[in-house]
Amino acid sequence: MSDYDDQNVFARILRGEIPSHTVFEDDGFVVIMDAMPQAPGHCLVIPKAPSRNLLDADDAVLAKAIALVKKVARAAKTAFAADGINIMQYNEPAAGQTVFHLHFHVIPRHADVPLKPHTGQMAPAAELAASAGKLKAALEAL
């Protein structure tokens, strides 16, 4: 396992160097919309503590992270009238990890609707902002 690279895209987002559509933020975490969503409402739960992935993360951070992931998943299911929720988390390149800062994907799913392929194309800002607003309102209602 390599060392943590503080120039990864999520570290840069956390420092405010790259804009994002923020849904929630506290001292330990940020929830943002995935800029390349595979389904409407696809968001990311990102701990602020630097770790490459789950394999080197602090156990206390992981405990808080999974509680927040659950809350965000419940809100996303409501906000996007989803039939289910995918929670995805990748560790190392062989497992599909491409950004080396611990993060969790929360993806609302609808029956018989496949995920969009990851094309590398960013969604329109207005679409991401609308999704962020819906998810934020659902989170606040919990």
DSSP file with accessible surface (Angstrom, degrees, kcal/mol):
  #  RESIDUE AA STRUCTURE BP1 BP2  ACC     N-H-->O    O-->H-N    N-H-->O    O-->H-N    TCO  KAPPA ALPHA  PHI   PSI    X-CA   Y-CA   Z-CA
    1    1 A M              0   0  135      0, 0.0     2,-0.1     0, 0.0    51,-0.0   0.000 360.0 360.0 360.0 133.9    0.0    0.0    0.0
    2    2 A S        -     0   0   75      1,-0.1    50,-0.1     3,-0.0     3,-0.1  -0.345 360.0 -90.1 -82.0 167.5    1.4    3.4   -0.9
    3    3 A D        -     0   0  148      1,-0.1     2,-0.2    -2,-0.1    -1,-0.1  -0.312  52.8 -86.1 -71.5 159.7    1.4    6.5    1.2
    4    4 A Y        -     0   0   63     46,-0.1     2,-0.7     1,-0.1    -1,-0.1  -0.469  37.3-145.5 -67.7 133.7   -1.4    9.0    1.3
    5    5 A D    >   -     0   0   89     95,-0.5     3,-1.6    -2,-0.2     6,-0.2  -0.901   5.3-161.0-103.9 110.7   -1.2   11.6   -1.5
    6    6 A D  T 3  S+     0   0   87     -2,-0.7    -1,-0.1     1,-0.3    -2,-0.0   0.411  85.4  68.9 -76.8   8.4   -2.6   14.9   -0.3
    7    7 A Q  T 3  S+     0   0  103      4,-0.1    -1,-0.3     5,-0.0     5,-0.0   0.320  70.7 123.4-103.4   7.9   -2.9   16.1   -3.9
    8    8 A N  S <> S-     0   0   14     -3,-1.6     4,-2.2    92,-0.1     5,-0.2  -0.246  78.4-105.5 -66.2 159.4   -5.8   13.7   -4.7
    9    9 A V  H  > S+     0   0   57      1,-0.2     4,-2.3     2,-0.2     5,-0.1   0.859 118.6  49.7 -59.8 -36.9   -9.0   15.2   -5.9
   10   10 A F  H  > S+     0   0   16      2,-0.2     4,-2.9     1,-0.2    -1,-0.2   0.901 109.1  51.4 -73.2 -36.5  -10.9   14.7   -2.7
   11   11 A A  H  > S+     0   0    4      2,-0.2     4,-1.6    -6,-0.2    -2,-0.2   0.916 111.9  48.6 -61.3 -39.4   -8.1   16.2   -0.6
   12   12 A R  H  <>S+     0   0   92     -4,-2.2     5,-2.5     2,-0.2     6,-0.8   0.885 110.7  49.8 -69.4 -37.7   -8.2   19.2   -2.9
   13   13 A I  H ><5S+     0   0   24     -4,-2.3     3,-1.7     4,-0.2    -2,-0.2   0.934 108.9  53.0 -63.0 -45.7  -12.0   19.4   -2.6
   14   14 A L  H 3<5S+     0   0   47     -4,-2.9    -2,-0.2     1,-0.3    -1,-0.2   0.839 108.8  49.9 -60.3 -31.9  -11.7   19.3    1.2
   15   15 A R  T 3<5S-     0   0  105     -4,-1.6    -1,-0.3    -5,-0.2    -2,-0.2   0.473 117.8-113.7 -84.4  -2.3   -9.3   22.2    1.0
   16   16 A G  T < 5S+     0   0   64     -3,-1.7    -3,-0.2    -4,-0.3    -2,-0.1   0.627  84.1 120.7  81.7  13.5  -11.6   24.2   -1.2
   17   17 A E  S   <S+     0   0   96     -5,-2.5    -4,-0.2    -6,-0.2    -5,-0.1   0.725  75.8  38.5 -81.1 -23.5   -9.3   24.1   -4.2
   18   18 A I  S    S-     0   0   44     -6,-0.8    -2,-0.2    -9,-0.1    -1,-0.2  -0.997  90.6-121.4-127.4 131.2  -11.9   22.4   -6.4
   19   19 A P        +     0   0  122      0, 0.0     2,-0.3     0, 0.0    -6,-0.1  -0.319  34.0 174.3 -71.6 155.3  -15.6   23.2   -6.2
   20   20 A S        -     0   0   42     -7,-0.1     2,-1.0    -4,-0.0    14,-0.1  -0.952  41.0-104.9-149.4 168.1  -18.2   20.6   -5.4
   21   21 A H        -     0   0   57     12,-0.4    12,-2.1    -2,-0.3     2,-0.3  -0.843  44.6-157.2 -99.6  96.0  -21.9   20.4   -4.7
   22   22 A T  E     +A   32   0A  60     -2,-1.0    10,-0.3    10,-0.2     3,-0.1  -0.601  24.9 173.5 -83.6 133.6  -21.9   20.0   -1.0
   23   23 A V  E    S+     0   0A   5      8,-3.4     2,-0.3     1,-0.4     9,-0.2   0.739  70.9   2.0-102.1 -37.9  -24.9   18.3    0.7
   24   24 A F  E     +A   31   0A  59      7,-1.5     7,-2.8     2,-0.0    -1,-0.4  -0.993  59.9 178.6-153.0 145.9  -23.6   18.1    4.3
   25   25 A E  E     +A   30   0A 110     -2,-0.3     2,-0.2     5,-0.2     5,-0.2  -0.969   9.1 155.1-153.3 138.0  -20.5   19.1    6.2
   26   26 A D        -     0   0   68      3,-2.3    -2,-0.0    -2,-0.3     3,-0.0  -0.739  62.5 -72.0-138.9-166.1  -19.4   18.8    9.8
   27   27 A D  S    S+     0   0  161     -2,-0.2     3,-0.1     1,-0.2    21,-0.0   0.783 129.1  29.1 -64.7 -26.0  -16.0   18.7   11.5
   28   28 A G  S    S+     0   0   29      1,-0.1    20,-3.2    20,-0.1    21,-0.5   0.636 119.6  29.4-110.4 -16.1  -15.3   15.1   10.3
   29   29 A F  E     - B   0  47A  13     18,-0.3    -3,-2.3    19,-0.1     2,-0.3  -0.961  47.2-157.6-145.9 158.9  -17.0   14.6    7.0
   30   30 A V  E     -AB  25  46A   5     16,-2.1    16,-3.1    -2,-0.3     2,-0.5  -0.986  10.2-155.9-133.9 143.4  -18.4   16.1    3.8
   31   31 A V  E     +AB  24  45A   0     -7,-2.8    -8,-3.4    -2,-0.3    -7,-1.5  -0.994  23.7 170.8-117.7 122.8  -21.1   14.7    1.6
   32   32 A I  E     -AB  22  44A   4     12,-2.1    12,-3.2    -2,-0.5     2,-0.3  -0.899  37.7-101.0-127.7 160.7  -20.9   15.8   -2.0
   33   33 A M  E     - B   0  43A   8    -12,-2.1   -12,-0.4    -2,-0.3     2,-0.4  -0.586  43.2-110.0 -76.6 138.6  -22.7   14.9   -5.2
   34   34 A D        -     0   0   15      8,-2.4    89,-0.1    -2,-0.3     7,-0.1  -0.599  21.6-142.8 -67.4 126.9  -20.6   12.7   -7.5
   35   35 A A  S    S+     0   0   30     -2,-0.4    88,-3.0     1,-0.3    -1,-0.2   0.703  99.6  40.6 -67.7 -18.7  -19.7   14.9  -10.4
   36   36 A M  S    S-     0   0   54     86,-0.2    -1,-0.3     6,-0.0    84,-0.1  -0.609  90.5-165.9-125.9  67.4  -20.1   11.9  -12.7
   37   37 A P        -     0   0   16      0, 0.0    70,-0.0     0, 0.0     6,-0.0  -0.265  22.4-159.4 -65.0 141.6  -23.2   10.3  -11.3
   38   38 A Q  S    S+     0   0   34      1,-0.3    78,-3.2    77,-0.1    69,-0.1   0.513  84.6   7.6 -92.6  -8.0  -24.2    6.7  -12.3
   39   39 A A  S >  S-     0   0   11     76,-0.2     3,-2.0    70,-0.0    -1,-0.3  -0.950 101.0 -75.4-161.2 156.0  -27.8    7.4  -11.2
   40   40 A P  T 3  S+     0   0   68      0, 0.0     3,-0.1     0, 0.0    40,-0.1  -0.354 120.1  22.8 -57.5 130.9  -29.7   10.5  -10.1
   41   41 A G  T 3  S+     0   0    2      1,-0.3     2,-0.2    66,-0.1    65,-0.1   0.426  79.2 158.7  92.2   0.9  -28.7   11.3   -6.5
   42   42 A H    <   +     0   0    1     -3,-2.0    -8,-2.4    65,-0.1    -1,-0.3  -0.398  18.4 168.3 -61.1 118.7  -25.3    9.5   -6.6
   43   43 A C  E     -BC  33 106A   0     63,-2.6    63,-2.7   -10,-0.3     2,-0.4  -0.818  29.3-129.4-131.7 172.0  -23.3   11.1   -3.8
   44   44 A L  E     -BC  32 105A   5    -12,-3.2   -12,-2.1    -2,-0.3     2,-0.6  -0.983   4.0-151.6-127.9 133.4  -20.1   10.5   -1.9
   45   45 A V  E     -BC  31 104A   0     59,-2.5    59,-2.1    -2,-0.4   -14,-0.2  -0.936  24.9-175.0-102.2 119.0  -19.5   10.4    1.9
   46   46 A I  E     -B   30   0A   1    -16,-3.1   -16,-2.1    -2,-0.6    57,-0.2  -0.958  19.5-140.6-124.7 116.4  -15.9   11.6    2.4
   47   47 A P  E     -B   29   0A   0      0, 0.0   -18,-0.3     0, 0.0     4,-0.2  -0.462  11.5-141.6 -66.6 145.7  -14.1   11.6    5.8
   48   48 A K  S    S+     0   0   64    -20,-3.2   -19,-0.1    -2,-0.1   -20,-0.1   0.770  76.5  96.6 -78.8 -25.6  -11.9   14.6    6.3
   49   49 A A  S    S-     0   0   42    -21,-0.5     2,-0.4     1,-0.1    53,-0.2  -0.436  87.6-110.9 -64.8 132.4   -9.2   12.6    8.0
   50   50 A P        +     0   0   91      0, 0.0     2,-0.3     0, 0.0    -1,-0.1  -0.514  57.0 140.4 -71.9 122.6   -6.5   11.6    5.5
   51   51 A S        -     0   0    7     -2,-0.4    51,-2.1    -4,-0.2     6,-0.1  -0.936  51.6-132.8-154.1 147.3   -6.4    7.9    4.6
   52   52 A R  S    S-     0   0   24     -2,-0.3     2,-0.3    49,-0.3    40,-0.1   0.907  79.1 -44.5 -67.3 -42.1   -5.9    6.2    1.3
   53   53 A N  S >> S-     0   0    0     48,-0.1     3,-1.3    47,-0.1     4,-0.6  -0.911  78.6 -58.5-169.0-168.0   -8.8    3.8    1.8
   54   54 A L  G >4 S+     0   0   67     -2,-0.3     3,-0.7     1,-0.3     8,-0.1   0.817 120.7  68.2 -59.8 -30.6  -10.6    1.6    4.4
   55   55 A L  G 34 S+     0   0  103      1,-0.2    -1,-0.3    -4,-0.0    36,-0.0   0.745 113.5  26.3 -67.8 -23.8   -7.4   -0.5    4.8
   56   56 A D  G <4 S+     0   0   66     -3,-1.3    -1,-0.2     2,-0.1    -2,-0.2   0.304  95.1 120.0-120.8  10.7   -5.5    2.3    6.5
   57   57 A A  S << S-     0   0   13     -3,-0.7     2,-0.2    -4,-0.6    -6,-0.1  -0.400  71.6-101.9 -77.2 150.7   -8.3    4.3    8.0
   58   58 A D     >  -     0   0  100      1,-0.1     4,-2.3    -2,-0.1     3,-0.2  -0.484  26.4-130.1 -67.6 136.4   -8.7    4.9   11.7
   59   59 A D  H  > S+     0   0  132      1,-0.2     4,-2.2     2,-0.2     5,-0.2   0.859 107.4  54.2 -60.5 -36.3  -11.3    2.6   13.3
   60   60 A A  H  > S+     0   0   57      2,-0.2     4,-2.0     1,-0.2    -1,-0.2   0.898 108.4  49.4 -66.4 -38.0  -13.1    5.6   15.0
   61   61 A V  H  > S+     0   0   29     -3,-0.2     4,-2.8     1,-0.2    -2,-0.2   0.926 110.2  51.4 -64.8 -43.1  -13.4    7.4   11.7
   62   62 A L  H  X S+     0   0   33     -4,-2.3     4,-2.5     2,-0.2     5,-0.2   0.898 107.5  52.6 -61.5 -40.8  -14.8    4.2   10.1
   63   63 A A  H  X S+     0   0   62     -4,-2.2     4,-1.4     1,-0.2    -1,-0.2   0.931 114.0  42.1 -61.9 -44.4  -17.4    3.9   12.9
   64   64 A K  H  X S+     0   0  141     -4,-2.0     4,-2.0     1,-0.2    -1,-0.2   0.880 112.2  56.6 -68.7 -36.8  -18.6    7.4   12.4
   65   65 A A  H  X S+     0   0    0     -4,-2.8     4,-3.0     1,-0.2    -2,-0.2   0.932 105.2  48.8 -61.8 -46.8  -18.5    7.1    8.6
   66   66 A I  H  X S+     0   0   97     -4,-2.5     4,-2.3     1,-0.2    -1,-0.2   0.878 109.2  53.1 -67.7 -32.3  -20.8    4.1    8.4
   67   67 A A  H  X S+     0   0   62     -4,-1.4     4,-1.9    -5,-0.2    -1,-0.2   0.921 112.8  44.6 -64.8 -40.9  -23.3    5.8   10.7
   68   68 A L  H  X S+     0   0   17     -4,-2.0     4,-2.9     2,-0.2     5,-0.3   0.910 109.8  55.1 -69.7 -40.0  -23.3    8.8    8.3
   69   69 A V  H  X S+     0   0    4     -4,-3.0     4,-2.8     1,-0.2    -2,-0.2   0.926 108.2  50.0 -57.6 -43.5  -23.5    6.5    5.2
   70   70 A K  H  X S+     0   0  144     -4,-2.3     4,-2.4     2,-0.2    -1,-0.2   0.935 111.6  47.6 -61.1 -46.1  -26.6    4.9    6.7
   71   71 A K  H  X S+     0   0   90     -4,-1.9     4,-2.2     1,-0.2    -2,-0.2   0.926 113.6  47.1 -62.7 -44.4  -28.2    8.3    7.3
   72   72 A V  H  X S+     0   0    0     -4,-2.9     4,-3.0     1,-0.2     5,-0.2   0.907 110.7  53.2 -64.4 -39.9  -27.3    9.6    3.8
   73   73 A A  H  X S+     0   0   16     -4,-2.8     4,-2.4    -5,-0.3    -2,-0.2   0.917 109.0  48.8 -62.0 -43.0  -28.7    6.3    2.3
   74   74 A R  H  X S+     0   0  138     -4,-2.4     4,-1.8     1,-0.2    -1,-0.2   0.927 114.0  46.2 -62.5 -43.8  -32.0    6.7    4.1
   75   75 A A  H  X S+     0   0    0     -4,-2.2     4,-3.4     1,-0.2     5,-0.2   0.913 112.2  50.4 -65.7 -41.4  -32.3   10.3    2.9
   76   76 A A  H  X S+     0   0    0     -4,-3.0     4,-2.2     2,-0.2     6,-0.4   0.894 106.9  54.3 -65.4 -39.1  -31.3    9.4   -0.7
   77   77 A K  H  <>S+     0   0   97     -4,-2.4     5,-2.0    -5,-0.2    -1,-0.2   0.928 116.3  39.2 -60.7 -41.9  -33.9    6.6   -0.8
   78   78 A T  H ><5S+     0   0  103     -4,-1.8     3,-1.3     3,-0.2    -2,-0.2   0.955 115.1  50.5 -71.0 -51.4  -36.5    9.1    0.2
   79   79 A A  H 3<5S+     0   0   20     -4,-3.4    -2,-0.2     1,-0.3    -3,-0.2   0.831 121.3  33.3 -60.4 -33.7  -35.3   12.1   -1.9
   80   80 A F  T 3<5S-     0   0   16     -4,-2.2    -1,-0.3    -5,-0.2    -2,-0.2   0.230 103.7-122.5-110.8  15.5  -35.1   10.1   -5.1
   81   81 A A  T < 5 -     0   0   76     -3,-1.3    -3,-0.2    -4,-0.2     2,-0.1   0.887  50.5-179.7  45.8  46.4  -38.0    7.7   -4.5
   82   82 A A      < -     0   0    6     -5,-2.0    28,-0.2    -6,-0.4    -1,-0.2  -0.450  38.2-146.6 -81.4 150.9  -35.5    4.9   -4.9
   83   83 A D  S    S-     0   0  104     26,-2.2     2,-0.3     1,-0.2    27,-0.2   0.680  82.6 -11.6 -83.2 -22.8  -36.4    1.2   -4.7
   84   84 A G  E     -D  109   0A  24     25,-1.8    25,-3.1    -7,-0.1     2,-0.4  -0.947  64.9-121.2-163.1 178.8  -33.0    0.5   -3.2
   85   85 A I  E     -D  108   0A  46     -2,-0.3     2,-0.5    23,-0.2   -12,-0.0  -0.999  10.6-148.6-137.5 133.0  -29.5    1.9   -2.5
   86   86 A N  E     -D  107   0A  49     21,-2.8    21,-2.8    -2,-0.4     2,-0.5  -0.870   9.6-164.9 -95.1 135.5  -26.1    0.7   -3.5
   87   87 A I  E     -D  106   0A  76     -2,-0.5     2,-0.4    19,-0.2    19,-0.2  -0.993  15.3-178.9-115.4 121.4  -23.2    1.5   -1.1
   88   88 A M  E     +D  105   0A  38     17,-2.0    17,-3.2    -2,-0.5     2,-0.3  -0.965  13.8 169.8-126.2 143.0  -19.9    1.1   -2.8
   89   89 A Q        -     0   0   42     -2,-0.4     2,-0.3    15,-0.2    15,-0.1  -0.941  15.6-158.1-152.9 123.4  -16.4    1.4   -1.4
   90   90 A Y        -     0   0   72     13,-0.3     2,-0.5    -2,-0.3   -36,-0.2  -0.832   4.0-160.8-111.5 146.2  -13.2    0.4   -3.3
   91   91 A N        -     0   0   36     -2,-0.3     4,-0.2     1,-0.2   -38,-0.1  -0.929  59.2 -17.4-133.8 105.9   -9.8   -0.4   -1.9
   92   92 A E  S > >S-     0   0   40     -2,-0.5     5,-1.9   -40,-0.1     3,-1.5   0.249  85.4 -76.3  81.4 155.7   -6.7   -0.3   -4.2
   93   93 A P  G > 5S+     0   0   82      0, 0.0     3,-2.0     0, 0.0    -1,-0.1   0.862 125.8  60.8 -55.3 -38.7   -6.6   -0.4   -8.0
   94   94 A A  G 3 5S+     0   0  109      1,-0.3    -2,-0.1     2,-0.1     0, 0.0   0.781 107.3  47.7 -63.3 -22.3   -7.3   -4.1   -8.4
   95   95 A A  G < 5S-     0   0   55     -3,-1.5    -1,-0.3    -4,-0.2    -3,-0.1   0.346 128.9 -95.4 -97.6   2.7  -10.6   -3.4   -6.7
   96   96 A G  T < 5 +     0   0   41     -3,-2.0     2,-0.3     1,-0.3    -2,-0.1   0.480  69.7 152.9 100.0   3.4  -11.5   -0.4   -8.9
   97   97 A Q      < +     0   0    6     -5,-1.9    -1,-0.3     1,-0.2     3,-0.1  -0.513   8.2 163.5 -70.0 130.4  -10.3    2.4   -6.6
   98   98 A T        +     0   0  114      1,-0.3     2,-0.5    -2,-0.3    -1,-0.2   0.569  64.4  54.4-119.5 -22.7   -9.3    5.4   -8.7
   99   99 A V  S    S-     0   0   27      2,-0.1     2,-1.4   -91,-0.1    -1,-0.3  -0.980  76.2-146.5-115.1 122.1   -9.2    8.2   -6.1
  100  100 A F        +     0   0   46     -2,-0.5   -95,-0.5    -3,-0.1     2,-0.3  -0.400  67.4  92.3 -96.3  60.6   -7.0    7.4   -3.2
  101  101 A H  S    S-     0   0    0     -2,-1.4   -49,-0.3   -97,-0.1   -48,-0.1  -0.955  89.7 -96.5-141.7 129.1   -8.8    9.0   -0.3
  102  102 A L        +     0   0    0    -51,-2.1     2,-0.3    -2,-0.3   -49,-0.1  -0.183  60.1 152.9 -49.6 130.0  -11.4    7.0    1.6
  103  103 A H        -     0   0    9    -13,-0.2     2,-0.4   -57,-0.2   -13,-0.3  -0.981  34.8-140.3-158.2 156.2  -14.9    7.6    0.3
  104  104 A F  E     -C   45   0A  13    -59,-2.1   -59,-2.5    -2,-0.3     2,-0.4  -0.984  14.4-141.3-122.0 129.5  -18.2    5.8    0.1
  105  105 A H  E     -CD  44  88A  21    -17,-3.2   -17,-2.0    -2,-0.4     2,-0.5  -0.761  12.3-167.1 -86.6 133.5  -20.6    5.9   -2.9
  106  106 A V  E     -CD  43  87A   0    -63,-2.7   -63,-2.6    -2,-0.4   -19,-0.2  -0.987  12.7-179.7-120.6 114.6  -24.3    6.1   -2.0
  107  107 A I  E     - D   0  86A   0    -21,-2.8   -21,-2.8    -2,-0.5   -65,-0.1  -0.942  22.6-139.4-125.8 111.6  -26.3    5.5   -5.2
  108  108 A P  E     - D   0  85A   0      0, 0.0     2,-0.4     0, 0.0   -23,-0.2  -0.432  26.7-158.9 -63.9 139.3  -30.1    5.5   -5.3
  109  109 A R  E     - D   0  84A  66    -25,-3.1   -26,-2.2    -2,-0.1   -25,-1.8  -0.946  12.9-157.2-127.0 145.5  -31.4    2.6   -7.4
  110  110 A H    >   -     0   0   60      3,-0.4     3,-2.0    -2,-0.4   -28,-0.1  -0.955  39.8 -92.3-119.1 139.5  -34.7    2.0   -9.2
  111  111 A A  T 3  S+     0   0   64     -2,-0.4   -27,-0.0     1,-0.3    -1,-0.0  -0.189 107.5   3.5 -52.0 134.9  -35.9   -1.5  -10.2
  112  112 A D  T 3  S+     0   0  166      1,-0.2    -1,-0.3    -3,-0.0    -3,-0.0   0.640  99.5 117.8  63.7  18.2  -34.8   -2.5  -13.7
  113  113 A V    <   -     0   0   80     -3,-2.0    -3,-0.4     3,-0.0    -1,-0.2  -0.949  57.2-143.6-114.8 111.4  -32.8    0.7  -14.3
  114  114 A P        -     0   0  108      0, 0.0     2,-0.1     0, 0.0    -4,-0.0  -0.309  24.8 -97.9 -71.1 156.8  -29.1   -0.1  -14.9
  115  115 A L        -     0   0   45      1,-0.1   -76,-0.2   -76,-0.1     3,-0.1  -0.456  41.6-109.1 -66.8 145.8  -26.4    2.2  -13.6
  116  116 A K        -     0   0   98    -78,-3.2    -1,-0.1    -2,-0.1    -3,-0.0  -0.492  40.5-103.1 -69.5 146.7  -25.0    4.6  -16.2
  117  117 A P        -     0   0  101      0, 0.0     2,-1.2     0, 0.0     3,-0.1  -0.352  32.8-107.7 -68.3 152.9  -21.5    3.7  -17.3
  118  118 A H        +     0   0  108      1,-0.2   -80,-0.1     2,-0.1   -82,-0.0  -0.718  48.9 166.6 -82.7  99.3  -18.7    5.8  -15.8
  119  119 A T        -     0   0   95     -2,-1.2    -1,-0.2     2,-0.2     3,-0.1   0.574  50.2-116.4 -93.2 -14.2  -17.8    7.8  -18.9
  120  120 A G  S    S+     0   0   44      1,-0.3     2,-0.5   -84,-0.1    -2,-0.1   0.448  75.2 128.1  88.0  -0.6  -15.6   10.5  -17.4
  121  121 A Q        -     0   0  146    -85,-0.1    -1,-0.3     1,-0.0    -2,-0.2  -0.788  57.9-129.8 -92.6 128.1  -18.1   13.2  -18.4
  122  122 A M        -     0   0  134     -2,-0.5   -86,-0.2   -86,-0.1     3,-0.1  -0.484  22.5-116.7 -75.1 144.2  -19.2   15.5  -15.7
  123  123 A A        -     0   0   17    -88,-3.0    -1,-0.1    -2,-0.2     5,-0.0  -0.389  45.1 -81.9 -72.7 156.1  -22.9   16.1  -15.2
  124  124 A P     >  -     0   0   84      0, 0.0     4,-2.1     0, 0.0     3,-0.4  -0.326  36.7-124.3 -59.2 142.2  -24.3   19.6  -15.8
  125  125 A A  H  > S+     0   0   63      1,-0.2     4,-2.7     2,-0.2     5,-0.2   0.865 110.4  56.2 -57.2 -39.1  -23.9   21.8  -12.8
  126  126 A A  H  > S+     0   0   77      1,-0.2     4,-2.3     2,-0.2    -1,-0.2   0.891 107.0  49.7 -63.5 -38.0  -27.6   22.6  -12.6
  127  127 A E  H  > S+     0   0   73     -3,-0.4     4,-2.3     2,-0.2    -1,-0.2   0.931 112.8  46.3 -64.8 -45.3  -28.4   18.9  -12.4
  128  128 A L  H  X S+     0   0    7     -4,-2.1     4,-2.6     1,-0.2    -2,-0.2   0.906 112.2  50.9 -65.3 -40.3  -25.9   18.3   -9.6
  129  129 A A  H  X S+     0   0   50     -4,-2.7     4,-2.3     2,-0.2    -1,-0.2   0.909 110.2  49.3 -64.3 -41.8  -27.2   21.4   -7.7
  130  130 A A  H  X S+     0   0   59     -4,-2.3     4,-2.2     2,-0.2    -2,-0.2   0.926 112.4  47.6 -63.8 -43.7  -30.8   20.2   -8.0
  131  131 A S  H  X S+     0   0   14     -4,-2.3     4,-2.6     1,-0.2     5,-0.2   0.911 110.5  52.4 -63.4 -41.6  -29.9   16.8   -6.7
  132  132 A A  H  X S+     0   0   10     -4,-2.6     4,-2.8     1,-0.2    -1,-0.2   0.911 108.9  50.6 -60.4 -42.9  -27.9   18.3   -3.9
  133  133 A G  H  X S+     0   0   42     -4,-2.3     4,-2.2     2,-0.2    -1,-0.2   0.913 111.1  47.6 -62.1 -43.5  -30.9   20.4   -2.9
  134  134 A K  H  X S+     0   0  110     -4,-2.2     4,-1.9     2,-0.2    -2,-0.2   0.928 115.2  44.9 -63.7 -44.5  -33.2   17.4   -2.8
  135  135 A L  H  X S+     0   0    0     -4,-2.6     4,-2.6     2,-0.2    -2,-0.2   0.914 111.5  52.4 -68.7 -40.7  -30.8   15.3   -0.8
  136  136 A K  H  X S+     0   0   98     -4,-2.8     4,-2.5    -5,-0.2    -1,-0.2   0.932 109.4  49.6 -60.9 -44.0  -30.0   18.1    1.6
  137  137 A A  H  X S+     0   0   56     -4,-2.2     4,-1.3     1,-0.2    -1,-0.2   0.906 111.5  48.8 -62.1 -41.0  -33.8   18.6    2.3
  138  138 A A  H  X S+     0   0   13     -4,-1.9     4,-0.6     2,-0.2    -1,-0.2   0.883 110.9  50.5 -66.9 -39.4  -34.3   14.9    2.9
  139  139 A L  H >< S+     0   0   14     -4,-2.6     3,-1.1     1,-0.2    -2,-0.2   0.917 109.2  50.8 -63.2 -43.3  -31.3   14.8    5.3
  140  140 A E  H 3< S+     0   0  140     -4,-2.5    -1,-0.2     1,-0.2    -2,-0.2   0.790 105.8  57.2 -65.9 -26.2  -32.6   17.8    7.3
  141  141 A A  H 3<        0   0   87     -4,-1.3    -1,-0.2    -5,-0.2    -2,-0.2   0.646 360.0 360.0 -80.1 -13.5  -36.0   16.1    7.6
  142  142 A L    <<        0   0   84     -3,-1.1    -3,-0.0    -4,-0.6   -71,-0.0  -0.382 360.0 360.0 -75.3 360.0  -34.5   13.0    9.2
